[in-house]
Amino acid sequence: MTMFDQYSLYYDILYRDKDYIGEVAYVKQLLSRYNVSRGTLLELGSGTGVHGRLLARSGFAVHGIERSAEMVSKSQEAEGFTCQVADLRTVRLSRAYDAVLSLFHVVSYQVTNADVQAIFSCAAAHLNSGGIFVFDFWYSPAVYTQKVAVRIKRAREGNLQIVRIAEPYACTNENRVDVNYTIYARNLDSGHTDVIDEVHPMRHFSLPEIDLLAESVGLSRICSEEFMTGRSPGEDTWGLCVVLRKD
């Protein structure tokens, strides 16, 4: 099983309060800033397809790549949006796109140097000349300053009550945080509780690291700002958004 195969059972319920509409509005204005107001998008790590479907409704043609078959099975294709199961590090499609997206910290899930280089290579290989790669990730200065902490999230849908405990462990020398997720999903009618344990290793990055990776595959950084707010990055910027352009 790949990461998220079990987690995906409750993914949409846990992130029901996620501001997908606001995030897509932010991504659209970022794309427009760099002259991609319509056209073709490749999304690396498309999850259950919510971002992709919303972007498709705005007139983009979006194709998603997702490694978890369970996530893809929960993704509904719609006009302008398609998706497939594939490894976003190694997949090669027979076309190029106006922009490549990788949202919700997918890049941070690439914890080894080889994996990070692979996703950057994949993005570059699928971009038209002048195309852009837009992605967000955990920003090292904020991780080191704010520290990681245990978080508890509760959600409910119908007769299903869910509690998710996120217990992080900082691997300082690896620029990584291993987040142990324990999910308790209780059926209020039967009293049965399903328990899921998954460890999600998350890498964080500095801007010099990003620049080095970008240069190695023919990309250059043209924007770095806090995801959603557009503020300049600092020690309080946990989620950083970067735009790279293909030279």
LUMVO-29298 format. One line per 5 residues: number of its first residue (from 1); for each residue x, y, z of C-alpha. Coordinates in steps of 0.02 Angstrom, whole numbers, padded with zeros to 5 digits. Layout:
NUM) X:Y:Z; ... .
//
This chain:
1) 00000:00000:00000; 00059:00175:-00038; 00045:00321:00082; -00134:00388:00088; -00215:00223:00035 .
6) -00291:00202:00208; -00293:00388:00248; -00394:00418:00090; -00544:00331:00168; -00573:00486:00273 .
11) -00473:00617:00176; -00618:00720:00107; -00708:00720:00274; -00554:00779:00368; -00521:00917:00242 .
16) -00702:00967:00216; -00660:01134:00298; -00512:01165:00183; -00535:01324:00081; -00519:01244:-00091 .
21) -00614:01386:-00175; -00500:01517:-00098; -00345:01416:-00141; -00398:01397:-00322; -00436:01584:-00333 .
26) -00260:01618:-00268; -00181:01496:-00392; -00281:01571:-00536; -00221:01747:-00499; -00043:01683:-00482 .
31) -00056:01596:-00651; -00133:01751:-00728; 00010:01857:-00660; 00125:01754:-00770; 00011:01753:-00923 .
36) -00074:01586:-00897; -00257:01635:-00887; -00317:01488:-00993; -00233:01335:-01064; -00168:01167:-01006 .
41) -00116:01119:-00829; -00032:00964:-00761; -00060:00933:-00576; 00068:00823:-00488; -00012:00746:-00335 .
46) -00194:00780:-00380; -00268:00689:-00229; -00455:00669:-00243; -00462:00799:-00382; -00544:00946:-00294 .
51) -00418:01077:-00351; -00416:01006:-00527; -00605:01005:-00548; -00619:01184:-00486; -00483:01242:-00605 .
56) -00569:01151:-00748; -00730:01245:-00711; -00630:01405:-00737; -00585:01354:-00914; -00421:01262:-00892 .
61) -00389:01088:-00962; -00317:00995:-00812; -00238:00823:-00802; -00194:00751:-00632; -00060:00627:-00582 .
66) -00085:00537:-00416; 00013:00390:-00346; -00123:00326:-00229; -00249:00219:-00323; -00370:00241:-00179 .
71) -00363:00430:-00196; -00392:00420:-00383; -00540:00303:-00355; -00621:00440:-00252; -00584:00573:-00383 .
76) -00725:00614:-00503; -00677:00659:-00679; -00770:00808:-00749; -00771:00913:-00906; -00595:00980:-00925 .
81) -00522:00870:-00788; -00445:00697:-00802; -00328:00601:-00689; -00227:00442:-00684; -00129:00332:-00564 .
86) 00058:00356:-00591; 00217:00398:-00497; 00240:00586:-00511; 00429:00563:-00500; 00445:00454:-00654 .
91) 00290:00480:-00761; 00319:00549:-00935; 00173:00598:-01043; 00179:00631:-01229; 00138:00815:-01216 .
96) 00190:00978:-01133; 00084:01099:-01031; 00071:01285:-01002; 00093:01260:-00814; 00129:01121:-00691 .
101) 00052:01128:-00516; 00094:01033:-00359; -00015:01091:-00215; -00044:01052:-00031; 00141:01020:00008 .
106) 00162:00876:-00114; 00343:00931:-00142; 00374:00914:00045; 00325:00731:00032; 00479:00704:-00076 .
111) 00602:00677:00066; 00758:00609:-00020; 00870:00710:-00134; 00834:00588:-00276; 00646:00607:-00253 .
116) 00652:00797:-00250; 00763:00803:-00404; 00644:00682:-00490; 00488:00788:-00464; 00579:00944:-00524 .
121) 00638:00848:-00678; 00460:00787:-00708; 00392:00964:-00699; 00525:01031:-00818; 00498:00889:-00942 .
126) 00312:00931:-00955; 00324:01120:-00975; 00314:01218:-01136; 00454:01344:-01160; 00415:01490:-01043 .
131) 00293:01382:-00944; 00286:01391:-00754; 00294:01268:-00610; 00190:01322:-00459; 00207:01229:-00294 .
136) 00201:01253:-00106; 00304:01173:00031; 00355:01184:00213; 00479:01327:00235; 00632:01287:00342 .
141) 00649:01455:00434; 00471:01439:00500; 00490:01255:00548; 00647:01292:00649; 00574:01449:00729 .
146) 00396:01394:00768; 00434:01211:00807; 00317:01066:00777; 00177:01020:00897; 00045:00886:00923 .
151) -00120:00931:00840; -00292:00854:00858; -00430:00872:00729; -00610:00815:00744; -00739:00793:00606 .
156) -00909:00714:00587; -01014:00658:00440; -01180:00571:00469; -01154:00430:00592; -00965:00436:00574 .
161) -00860:00526:00705; -00676:00551:00666; -00531:00604:00777; -00359:00627:00699; -00204:00646:00807 .
166) -00047:00714:00722; 00112:00681:00820; 00267:00756:00738; 00448:00709:00765; 00581:00830:00702 .
171) 00727:00748:00611; 00836:00902:00615; 00986:00837:00520; 00876:00778:00376; 00770:00938:00360 .
176) 00622:00824:00390; 00474:00804:00507; 00395:00632:00526; 00212:00656:00564; 00127:00504:00642 .
181) -00059:00512:00604; -00178:00407:00709; -00358:00412:00649; -00503:00348:00753; -00662:00330:00648 .
186) -00810:00280:00756; -00976:00222:00687; -01101:00296:00809; -01234:00169:00764; -01134:00009:00785 .
191) -01003:00076:00907; -00863:00003:00799; -00703:00106:00790; -00584:00091:00644; -00405:00139:00689 .
196) -00276:00191:00558; -00093:00231:00587; 00013:00312:00451; 00179:00402:00459; 00199:00546:00336 .
201) 00379:00605:00318; 00382:00790:00270; 00536:00881:00208; 00558:01068:00225; 00663:01179:00114 .
206) 00758:01343:00108; 00756:01454:-00045; 00939:01419:-00090; 00896:01233:-00096; 00750:01268:-00212 .
211) 00857:01378:-00325; 00991:01244:-00340; 00863:01111:-00384; 00779:01226:-00509; 00940:01272:-00598 .
216) 00987:01089:-00617; 00836:01058:-00730; 00831:01222:-00824; 00707:01316:-00714; 00727:01483:-00627 .
221) 00634:01559:-00481; 00527:01710:-00524; 00417:01718:-00368; 00418:01664:-00186; 00280:01716:-00067 .
226) 00171:01650:00073; 00037:01536:00004; -00133:01623:-00005; -00078:01790:00071; 00060:01840:-00050 .
231) 00167:01906:00092; 00356:01902:00083; 00428:01745:00164; 00491:01753:00343; 00507:01654:00503 .
236) 00317:01647:00519; 00291:01578:00342; 00255:01394:00365; 00183:01368:00190; 00286:01449:00052 .
241) 00232:01458:-00130; 00362:01467:-00268; 00346:01495:-00455; 00482:01430:-00570; 00493:01468:-00755 .
246) 00564:01357:-00891; 00706:01449:-00978 .
//
